[in-house]
Amino acid sequence: MFQELFQHFMLLLLHVLMFSAKIVLLKKIADCQIGYSGRECELPCRYPNYGMSCQSECLCVEQLCDHVNGCKKCPHGFQGEACQQNCSYPSYGENCQSECECREEQCDFVNGCEGEGNKMYNEVCSDGYYGYMCNFECPYPNYGVQCQSECWCYQQHCDHIKGCTVCPAGYFGSSCKLECLYPTYGEGCQTTCNCEEQYCDHKNGCQYILDCNVGYFGTKCKEKCSYPNYGKDCKSTCSCGQQFCDHVNGCQDCTAGYFGKNCELRCLFPNYGKNCQSTCNCGEQFCDPEWGCLRRRDCYEGYFGLSCAHHCRYPNYGKDCEYKCLCEYKYCDHVSGCQGILPYNRFLKRV
């Protein structure tokens, strides 16, 4: 008897715990972003579900069902669960909501009336209109005869009959395609440049109205000269690589120890220093292309130089690089000389 009561109690407790866990899980899901579920809200809703807590269902095929927003729109001219059906005459366009006003053979299920009934070819319509009954205004940006012309202005300034009524600054004409002619510029081409033609911008006027500092240009003199130009009004040209061309002063001198158009070549012995104009009066192994002759100091064996940072150069080795290897390069150690060679070869002093 006691055992049966205990079993019933444990079963009831298990149901309570499972119900509590379900409540916690549902609350967690309710806190997820739209289109997601799971303990960490990491799982997208599974088809056909979508939306908040994945409670809504798509009525379209899986490839058109978005886990956040549901069924996607079909492309223009198509309908059905899988967007597999063409719009039926006289319908066409987005969601098949538009209707052709022409014969069926002239009605395209995507774009509407074509051929004689098309808005671009109906010659009986007045300027600015199209359609089988000529009761539609040309859609922006088209206007004029058979809606063949296009506005280059904002939609609010494009008249379906006459075209642009207000052009953007720097342009004129019914389509606003023509740039203002020198010396005019700006809105309606009503303003006049007081500078030479090459400095007169059809939109903003004179570009060099300020006396810019050397190396700069522009209406506010904030733009640096572009390579290879430099100097006053950016009229001078660098003959060196871009990394060595200063927008103010032009080609810069190479750093000490280097020469060449792009300063990629090291000074050749016995030359060293700025523009390689100085001459070493010491042996090549002690002639640094940047500093010249390096003074000797008490370096470790196998090293030399101002900071003792240079290995002895083959065939020299040892203290102050005074000894010479009589073996091949691969056997000559810069510290101890020839390796694996008879001892007398190690101690031949440099001549």
C-alpha positions in Angstrom: 0.0 0.0 0.0 2.7 2.4 1.0 4.7 1.5 -2.1 1.7 2.3 -4.4 1.2 5.7 -2.7 4.9 6.5 -3.2 4.7 5.6 -6.9 1.7 7.8 -7.4 3.4 10.7 -5.6 6.5 10.4 -7.7 4.5 10.3 -10.9 2.6 13.4 -9.9 5.9 15.2 -9.0 7.3 14.2 -12.5 4.2 15.8 -14.2 4.6 19.0 -12.2 8.3 19.3 -13.1 7.6 18.6 -16.8 4.8 21.2 -16.9 7.1 23.8 -15.1 9.9 23.2 -17.7 7.4 23.6 -20.5 6.2 26.9 -19.1 9.9 28.1 -18.8 10.6 27.0 -22.3 7.5 28.8 -23.7 8.5 31.9 -21.9 12.0 31.7 -23.3 10.7 31.2 -26.8 8.3 34.2 -26.3 11.4 36.3 -25.5 13.2 35.4 -28.8 13.4 37.6 -31.8 10.8 37.2 -34.5 11.5 34.1 -36.5 13.6 32.3 -33.9 13.1 29.7 -31.1 15.1 27.4 -28.9 16.7 27.7 -25.5 19.2 30.2 -26.7 16.9 31.5 -29.5 19.4 30.2 -32.0 17.0 28.1 -34.2 15.1 29.7 -37.1 11.4 28.7 -37.3 10.8 25.4 -39.2 8.6 25.4 -42.3 5.7 26.1 -42.4 6.0 28.1 -39.2 7.3 31.7 -39.1 7.0 35.0 -37.1 6.6 35.7 -33.4 7.3 32.5 -31.3 6.9 30.6 -34.7 3.2 30.6 -34.3 2.2 31.7 -37.8 2.1 29.3 -40.8 3.1 29.9 -44.5 0.6 29.0 -47.2 3.2 28.8 -49.9 6.0 26.3 -50.8 9.0 26.0 -48.5 11.4 27.9 -50.8 9.2 31.0 -50.7 8.6 30.8 -46.9 10.8 33.2 -44.9 11.2 32.2 -41.2 10.8 35.9 -40.2 8.2 37.4 -42.5 6.4 34.4 -44.0 5.6 34.0 -47.7 7.7 36.2 -50.1 6.2 38.0 -53.0 6.3 36.4 -56.4 8.3 38.1 -59.2 6.4 40.4 -61.4 4.1 38.5 -63.8 3.8 35.3 -61.7 1.4 33.9 -59.1 0.6 30.7 -57.2 2.0 28.8 -54.2 5.3 28.3 -55.9 5.1 31.4 -58.2 4.9 28.9 -61.1 1.9 30.4 -62.9 2.0 33.3 -65.3 -0.6 36.1 -64.8 -3.7 35.4 -66.9 -4.9 38.0 -69.4 -5.7 40.9 -68.9 -3.7 40.8 -65.6 0.0 41.5 -65.5 2.8 42.8 -63.2 3.3 42.7 -59.4 0.9 40.2 -57.9 -1.0 40.3 -61.2 -2.8 43.4 -59.9 -2.5 45.5 -63.1 -4.7 45.1 -66.2 -3.8 45.5 -69.9 -5.9 47.8 -72.0 -4.9 46.2 -75.2 -5.6 43.0 -77.1 -4.5 39.7 -75.5 -1.7 39.1 -78.1 -0.2 42.5 -77.2 -0.4 41.9 -73.4 2.8 40.8 -71.8 2.2 39.1 -68.4 5.2 40.9 -66.9 5.2 44.4 -68.5 1.7 44.9 -69.8 0.8 46.1 -73.3 3.4 45.8 -76.1 3.4 46.5 -79.8 0.9 49.0 -81.0 -0.7 49.1 -77.6 2.5 49.7 -75.8 3.0 53.1 -74.1 6.2 53.7 -76.1 4.6 53.0 -79.5 1.0 54.2 -79.4 1.3 56.9 -82.0 -2.3 58.1 -81.6 -1.8 59.4 -78.0 -1.2 63.0 -77.2 2.2 64.0 -75.8 2.7 62.8 -72.3 0.1 59.9 -72.5 0.1 56.2 -73.3 -2.1 53.1 -73.2 -4.8 51.6 -75.5 -7.2 54.3 -74.5 -4.4 57.0 -74.1 -5.6 57.6 -70.5 -2.3 57.0 -68.7 0.3 59.7 -68.0 3.9 58.8 -68.9 5.5 57.3 -65.8 8.6 59.0 -64.4 11.2 59.5 -65.7 9.6 59.3 -69.2 7.7 62.2 -70.8 6.7 63.7 -74.2 5.9 62.2 -77.5 5.2 58.4 -77.1 6.9 58.8 -73.6 10.2 58.4 -75.4 12.2 61.2 -73.6 13.6 60.9 -70.1 13.9 63.5 -67.4 17.3 64.0 -65.6 15.7 65.9 -62.8 13.9 65.0 -59.6 10.4 63.4 -60.0 8.6 66.4 -58.5 10.1 68.6 -61.3 9.4 66.2 -64.2 6.2 67.1 -66.1 4.9 64.1 -68.1 4.3 66.4 -71.1 7.1 68.9 -71.2 9.8 67.2 -69.1 11.9 68.9 -66.5 10.6 72.2 -65.2 13.5 72.7 -62.7 16.9 71.3 -63.5 19.6 70.4 -60.9 22.3 73.0 -60.5 24.7 73.0 -63.4 22.3 71.6 -66.0 19.6 72.9 -68.4 17.3 71.7 -71.2 14.0 69.8 -71.2 15.8 66.7 -70.1 18.4 68.5 -68.0 21.2 66.6 -69.8 23.0 69.7 -71.0 25.8 71.2 -68.8 25.8 75.0 -68.2 27.9 76.8 -70.8 30.9 78.8 -69.7 30.9 81.3 -68.1 27.5 80.3 -66.5 27.0 77.8 -63.7 24.7 76.7 -60.9 20.9 76.5 -60.6 19.3 77.5 -63.9 22.8 78.5 -65.2 22.1 82.0 -63.8 25.4 82.6 -62.1 28.6 83.7 -63.9 32.2 82.6 -63.2 34.8 85.3 -62.8 37.7 83.0 -63.5 39.2 81.3 -66.6 37.2 78.5 -68.3 39.4 75.7 -67.0 38.7 76.7 -63.4 34.9 77.2 -63.9 32.8 74.2 -62.7 29.4 74.0 -64.3 27.9 73.1 -60.9 29.9 75.1 -58.3 31.6 77.9 -60.3 35.3 78.9 -59.9 37.4 76.1 -58.3 40.5 78.2 -57.7 39.0 81.4 -56.3 41.2 81.1 -53.2 45.0 81.6 -53.2 45.7 78.1 -52.0 48.9 77.1 -50.1 51.6 75.3 -52.1 50.5 71.6 -52.5 46.8 72.2 -52.2 43.8 72.9 -54.4 40.0 73.1 -54.4 37.3 75.6 -53.5 38.4 75.4 -49.9 42.0 74.6 -50.5 41.8 71.4 -48.5 42.7 68.9 -51.2 46.3 67.7 -51.6 47.8 67.7 -55.0 47.4 64.2 -56.6 50.5 62.2 -57.7 52.5 63.0 -59.8 51.6 66.7 -59.3 52.9 69.0 -56.6 53.6 72.6 -55.7 51.8 75.8 -56.5 48.4 75.1 -58.0 49.7 71.5 -58.4 51.3 72.5 -61.7 54.7 70.8 -61.1 55.4 67.1 -61.8 57.4 64.5 -59.8 59.9 62.3 -61.7 60.2 59.8 -58.8 58.0 57.1 -57.4 54.8 58.0 -55.6 56.1 57.2 -52.1 58.9 59.7 -52.5 56.8 62.5 -54.1 55.7 65.1 -51.6 52.6 67.1 -52.6 54.3 70.3 -51.5 58.0 70.0 -52.4 58.1 67.2 -55.0 60.7 64.5 -55.0 62.3 63.9 -51.6 66.0 63.0 -51.1 66.7 59.3 -50.4 67.7 58.4 -46.9 71.4 58.1 -46.2 72.9 55.0 -47.8 70.4 54.7 -50.7 70.0 56.1 -54.2 67.9 55.5 -57.4 64.4 56.7 -58.6 62.7 54.9 -55.8 65.6 54.8 -53.4 65.8 51.1 -53.6 69.6 50.8 -54.3 72.2 50.9 -51.6 75.3 53.0 -52.0 78.2 51.1 -53.7 81.6 50.8 -52.0 83.5 53.1 -51.3 80.5 55.6 -51.4 78.1 56.1 -48.5 75.8 58.6 -46.8 73.4 61.2 -48.2 73.1 60.8 -51.9 76.1 58.5 -51.7 78.4 61.5 -51.9 80.8 60.5 -49.1 83.8 58.1 -49.5 85.0 55.4 -47.1 88.8 55.3 -46.4 88.6 51.8 -44.9 88.1 48.3 -46.2 84.8 47.3 -47.7 83.9 45.1 -44.7 84.1 48.1 -42.5 82.3 50.5 -44.9 78.7 50.9 -43.9 76.6 52.4 -46.8 74.8 54.7 -44.3 77.5 55.6 -41.7 80.7 55.1 -43.6 83.7 53.5 -41.8 82.6 51.9 -38.6 85.0 52.5 -35.7 86.4 49.4 -34.1 85.4 48.4 -30.7 85.8 45.4 -28.4 83.3 43.2 -30.3 82.7 39.5 -29.7 84.5 37.2 -32.0 82.8 37.0 -35.4 81.2 40.5 -35.2 82.2 44.0 -36.2 80.7 47.4 -36.6 79.6 50.5 -34.7 77.2 48.4 -32.6 78.9 45.1 -33.2 75.7 44.0 -34.9 77.4 42.7 -38.2 78.6 39.2 -38.8 82.1 38.9 -40.3 81.8 38.6 -44.0 83.1 35.5 -45.8 86.0 34.6 -45.9 86.8 36.6 -42.7 86.0 35.4 -39.2 87.1 35.6 -35.6 88.3 38.6 -33.4 87.8 41.8 -35.4 87.3 39.6 -38.5 91.1 39.4 -38.7 91.3 35.7 -39.8 90.5 34.2 -43.2 88.9 30.9 -44.0 90.6 28.7 -46.7 87.5 26.7 -47.2 84.2 27.0 -49.0 81.5 29.4 -47.8 79.3 26.7 -46.4 82.1 25.4 -44.1 83.2 28.9 -42.9 81.8 29.9 -39.5 82.0 33.7 -38.9 83.1 33.0 -35.3 85.4 30.0 -35.4 86.4 29.7 -39.1 86.4 26.5 -41.1 84.4 23.6 -39.8 85.5 20.0 -40.3 88.8 21.2 -41.9 92.4 20.7 -40.9 93.4 23.1 -38.0 96.0 25.1 -39.9 93.3 26.4 -42.2 91.6 28.1 -39.3 94.4 30.3 -38.2 95.5 32.0 -41.4 95.5 35.7 -40.7 93.8 38.0 -43.2 96.1 39.7 -45.6 
